[in-house]
Amino acid sequence: MNQLLQSIFLGYYSFERYISSPQVTFTGTATFENGLDNQILYLEEGRYRLEGLEQICYQKRIFVVDASGLTIYRQDNSLLHEFRVDNMQTFPIQLTHTHHCKDDQYSLTLDIHSNNSFSMAYVVNGPSKDYRIHTDFTRRLL
Protein backbone atom coordinates (compact mmCIF):
# COMPACT_ATOMS: atom_id res chain seq x y z
CA MET A 1 0.00 0.00 0.00
CA ASN A 2 2.88 2.39 0.75
CA GLN A 3 4.09 2.41 -2.83
CA LEU A 4 0.57 2.97 -4.10
CA LEU A 5 0.02 5.92 -1.73
CA GLN A 6 3.45 7.35 -2.50
CA SER A 7 2.73 7.24 -6.23
CA ILE A 8 -0.66 8.94 -5.78
CA PHE A 9 0.70 11.66 -3.51
CA LEU A 10 3.48 12.77 -5.84
CA GLY A 11 3.14 15.11 -8.77
CA TYR A 12 0.94 17.97 -9.92
CA TYR A 13 -2.84 18.21 -9.56
CA SER A 14 -5.62 20.62 -10.43
CA PHE A 15 -8.37 20.93 -7.86
CA GLU A 16 -11.86 22.28 -7.41
CA ARG A 17 -13.07 22.94 -3.88
CA TYR A 18 -16.65 23.62 -2.84
CA ILE A 19 -17.44 25.17 0.53
CA SER A 20 -21.02 25.15 1.78
CA SER A 21 -20.96 28.24 4.02
CA PRO A 22 -20.29 30.77 2.76
CA GLN A 23 -20.90 29.22 -0.63
CA VAL A 24 -17.56 29.47 -2.38
CA THR A 25 -15.87 27.56 -5.20
CA PHE A 26 -12.08 27.45 -5.31
CA THR A 27 -9.98 26.39 -8.25
CA GLY A 28 -6.27 25.87 -8.11
CA THR A 29 -3.20 23.71 -8.32
CA ALA A 30 -1.57 21.39 -5.82
CA THR A 31 1.95 20.02 -5.86
CA PHE A 32 3.20 16.98 -3.96
CA GLU A 33 7.01 16.90 -3.77
CA ASN A 34 9.42 14.48 -2.10
CA GLY A 35 10.87 15.75 1.15
CA LEU A 36 13.07 14.20 3.81
CA ASP A 37 12.36 10.99 5.77
CA ASN A 38 9.25 9.76 3.90
CA GLN A 39 7.83 13.29 3.93
CA ILE A 40 5.86 14.57 0.97
CA LEU A 41 5.44 18.33 0.88
CA TYR A 42 1.98 19.51 -0.20
CA LEU A 43 1.71 23.04 -1.59
CA GLU A 44 -1.50 24.52 -2.96
CA GLU A 45 -2.55 27.77 -4.51
CA GLY A 46 -6.24 28.44 -4.98
CA ARG A 47 -8.43 31.27 -6.19
CA TYR A 48 -12.01 32.15 -5.43
CA ARG A 49 -14.39 35.09 -5.79
CA LEU A 50 -16.36 36.44 -2.87
CA GLU A 51 -18.46 39.60 -3.04
CA GLY A 52 -16.90 40.44 -6.41
CA LEU A 53 -13.31 40.27 -5.20
CA GLU A 54 -10.86 37.59 -6.29
CA GLN A 55 -8.92 36.08 -3.40
CA ILE A 56 -5.78 33.95 -3.56
CA CYS A 57 -5.09 31.38 -0.85
CA TYR A 58 -2.08 29.21 -0.12
CA GLN A 59 -1.83 26.10 2.00
CA LYS A 60 1.07 23.87 3.03
CA ARG A 61 0.86 20.42 4.55
CA ILE A 62 3.26 17.55 5.19
CA PHE A 63 2.17 14.04 4.19
CA VAL A 64 4.05 11.05 5.59
CA VAL A 65 3.55 7.61 4.06
CA ASP A 66 4.97 4.73 6.07
CA ALA A 67 4.30 1.06 6.82
CA SER A 68 1.24 1.83 8.95
CA GLY A 69 -0.49 4.29 6.64
CA LEU A 70 -0.75 8.00 5.91
CA THR A 71 -0.29 10.89 8.34
CA ILE A 72 -0.99 14.53 7.48
CA TYR A 73 0.63 17.35 9.46
CA ARG A 74 0.05 21.08 9.44
CA GLN A 75 2.85 23.38 8.38
CA ASP A 76 3.93 23.75 12.04
CA ASN A 77 4.35 19.92 12.24
CA SER A 78 1.29 19.45 14.47
CA LEU A 79 -0.80 16.37 13.70
CA LEU A 80 -3.86 16.95 11.53
CA HIS A 81 -5.00 13.50 10.33
CA GLU A 82 -3.80 9.94 10.76
CA PHE A 83 -5.04 7.10 8.56
CA ARG A 84 -4.25 3.46 9.26
CA VAL A 85 -4.17 1.51 6.00
CA ASP A 86 -4.58 -2.21 5.45
CA ASN A 87 -3.23 -4.12 2.46
CA MET A 88 -5.94 -3.06 -0.01
CA GLN A 89 -4.37 -2.55 -3.42
CA THR A 90 -7.40 -1.91 -5.59
CA PHE A 91 -9.50 1.17 -6.20
CA PRO A 92 -11.57 2.74 -4.86
CA ILE A 93 -9.85 3.24 -1.50
CA GLN A 94 -11.61 5.12 1.27
CA LEU A 95 -9.85 6.45 4.38
CA THR A 96 -11.53 8.31 7.25
CA HIS A 97 -10.36 10.23 10.28
CA THR A 98 -11.87 12.70 12.75
CA HIS A 99 -10.00 15.20 14.87
CA HIS A 100 -11.17 17.69 17.46
CA CYS A 101 -10.04 21.27 17.81
CA LYS A 102 -11.45 22.63 21.06
CA ASP A 103 -15.24 22.19 20.72
CA ASP A 104 -15.14 21.65 16.95
CA GLN A 105 -15.04 18.33 15.12
CA TYR A 106 -13.41 17.89 11.70
CA SER A 107 -14.26 14.62 9.95
CA LEU A 108 -12.33 13.89 6.77
CA THR A 109 -13.11 11.23 4.19
CA LEU A 110 -10.36 10.67 1.64
CA ASP A 111 -11.58 8.80 -1.45
CA ILE A 112 -8.86 7.59 -3.81
CA HIS A 113 -10.49 6.84 -7.15
CA SER A 114 -7.40 5.97 -9.22
CA ASN A 115 -3.72 6.76 -9.60
CA ASN A 116 -4.78 10.08 -11.10
CA SER A 117 -7.73 11.30 -9.03
CA PHE A 118 -8.89 11.53 -5.45
CA SER A 119 -11.24 13.63 -3.36
CA MET A 120 -11.36 14.95 0.19
CA ALA A 121 -14.62 15.69 1.97
CA TYR A 122 -14.69 17.51 5.31
CA VAL A 123 -17.70 17.75 7.60
CA VAL A 124 -17.10 20.45 10.20
CA ASN A 125 -19.34 20.72 13.26
CA GLY A 126 -19.14 22.70 16.45
CA PRO A 127 -21.02 25.17 18.61
CA SER A 128 -20.72 27.86 15.94
CA LYS A 129 -19.63 25.77 12.93
CA ASP A 130 -21.63 23.67 10.53
CA TYR A 131 -20.27 23.40 7.00
CA ARG A 132 -18.91 21.05 4.37
CA ILE A 133 -15.80 21.26 2.20
CA HIS A 134 -15.40 18.98 -0.81
CA THR A 135 -12.27 18.98 -2.98
CA ASP A 136 -11.72 16.99 -6.19
CA PHE A 137 -8.13 16.49 -7.33
CA THR A 138 -7.15 15.48 -10.89
CA ARG A 139 -3.55 14.77 -11.88
CA ARG A 140 -2.08 17.22 -14.35
CA LEU A 141 -0.03 15.52 -17.04
CA LEU A 142 2.93 17.71 -17.97
C-alpha positions as CSV (number, residue, x, y, z in Angstrom):
1,M,0.0,0.0,0.0
2,N,2.9,2.4,0.7
3,Q,4.1,2.4,-2.8
4,L,0.6,3.0,-4.1
5,L,0.0,5.9,-1.7
6,Q,3.4,7.3,-2.5
7,S,2.7,7.2,-6.2
8,I,-0.7,8.9,-5.8
9,F,0.7,11.7,-3.5
10,L,3.5,12.8,-5.8
11,G,3.1,15.1,-8.8
12,Y,0.9,18.0,-9.9
13,Y,-2.8,18.2,-9.6
14,S,-5.6,20.6,-10.4
15,F,-8.4,20.9,-7.9
16,E,-11.9,22.3,-7.4
17,R,-13.1,22.9,-3.9
18,Y,-16.7,23.6,-2.8
19,I,-17.4,25.2,0.5
20,S,-21.0,25.1,1.8
21,S,-21.0,28.2,4.0
22,P,-20.3,30.8,2.8
23,Q,-20.9,29.2,-0.6
24,V,-17.6,29.5,-2.4
25,T,-15.9,27.6,-5.2
26,F,-12.1,27.4,-5.3
27,T,-10.0,26.4,-8.3
28,G,-6.3,25.9,-8.1
29,T,-3.2,23.7,-8.3
30,A,-1.6,21.4,-5.8
31,T,1.9,20.0,-5.9
32,F,3.2,17.0,-4.0
33,E,7.0,16.9,-3.8
34,N,9.4,14.5,-2.1
35,G,10.9,15.8,1.2
36,L,13.1,14.2,3.8
37,D,12.4,11.0,5.8
38,N,9.3,9.8,3.9
39,Q,7.8,13.3,3.9
40,I,5.9,14.6,1.0
41,L,5.4,18.3,0.9
42,Y,2.0,19.5,-0.2
43,L,1.7,23.0,-1.6
44,E,-1.5,24.5,-3.0
45,E,-2.5,27.8,-4.5
46,G,-6.2,28.4,-5.0
47,R,-8.4,31.3,-6.2
48,Y,-12.0,32.2,-5.4
49,R,-14.4,35.1,-5.8
50,L,-16.4,36.4,-2.9
51,E,-18.5,39.6,-3.0
52,G,-16.9,40.4,-6.4
53,L,-13.3,40.3,-5.2
54,E,-10.9,37.6,-6.3
55,Q,-8.9,36.1,-3.4
56,I,-5.8,33.9,-3.6
57,C,-5.1,31.4,-0.8
58,Y,-2.1,29.2,-0.1
59,Q,-1.8,26.1,2.0
60,K,1.1,23.9,3.0
61,R,0.9,20.4,4.6
62,I,3.3,17.6,5.2
63,F,2.2,14.0,4.2
64,V,4.1,11.1,5.6
65,V,3.6,7.6,4.1
66,D,5.0,4.7,6.1
67,A,4.3,1.1,6.8
68,S,1.2,1.8,9.0
69,G,-0.5,4.3,6.6
70,L,-0.7,8.0,5.9
71,T,-0.3,10.9,8.3
72,I,-1.0,14.5,7.5
73,Y,0.6,17.3,9.5
74,R,0.1,21.1,9.4
75,Q,2.9,23.4,8.4
76,D,3.9,23.8,12.0
77,N,4.3,19.9,12.2
78,S,1.3,19.4,14.5
79,L,-0.8,16.4,13.7
80,L,-3.9,17.0,11.5
81,H,-5.0,13.5,10.3
82,E,-3.8,9.9,10.8
83,F,-5.0,7.1,8.6
84,R,-4.3,3.5,9.3
85,V,-4.2,1.5,6.0
86,D,-4.6,-2.2,5.5
87,N,-3.2,-4.1,2.5
88,M,-5.9,-3.1,0.0
89,Q,-4.4,-2.6,-3.4
90,T,-7.4,-1.9,-5.6
91,F,-9.5,1.2,-6.2
92,P,-11.6,2.7,-4.9
93,I,-9.8,3.2,-1.5
94,Q,-11.6,5.1,1.3
95,L,-9.9,6.4,4.4
96,T,-11.5,8.3,7.2
97,H,-10.4,10.2,10.3
98,T,-11.9,12.7,12.7
99,H,-10.0,15.2,14.9
100,H,-11.2,17.7,17.5
101,C,-10.0,21.3,17.8
102,K,-11.5,22.6,21.1
103,D,-15.2,22.2,20.7
104,D,-15.1,21.6,16.9
105,Q,-15.0,18.3,15.1
106,Y,-13.4,17.9,11.7
107,S,-14.3,14.6,10.0
108,L,-12.3,13.9,6.8
109,T,-13.1,11.2,4.2
110,L,-10.4,10.7,1.6
111,D,-11.6,8.8,-1.4
112,I,-8.9,7.6,-3.8
113,H,-10.5,6.8,-7.1
114,S,-7.4,6.0,-9.2
115,N,-3.7,6.8,-9.6
116,N,-4.8,10.1,-11.1
117,S,-7.7,11.3,-9.0
118,F,-8.9,11.5,-5.5
119,S,-11.2,13.6,-3.4
120,M,-11.4,15.0,0.2
121,A,-14.6,15.7,2.0
122,Y,-14.7,17.5,5.3
123,V,-17.7,17.7,7.6
124,V,-17.1,20.5,10.2
125,N,-19.3,20.7,13.3
126,G,-19.1,22.7,16.4
127,P,-21.0,25.2,18.6
128,S,-20.7,27.9,15.9
129,K,-19.6,25.8,12.9
130,D,-21.6,23.7,10.5
131,Y,-20.3,23.4,7.0
132,R,-18.9,21.1,4.4
133,I,-15.8,21.3,2.2
134,H,-15.4,19.0,-0.8
135,T,-12.3,19.0,-3.0
136,D,-11.7,17.0,-6.2
137,F,-8.1,16.5,-7.3
138,T,-7.1,15.5,-10.9
139,R,-3.6,14.8,-11.9
140,R,-2.1,17.2,-14.4
141,L,0.0,15.5,-17.0
142,L,2.9,17.7,-18.0
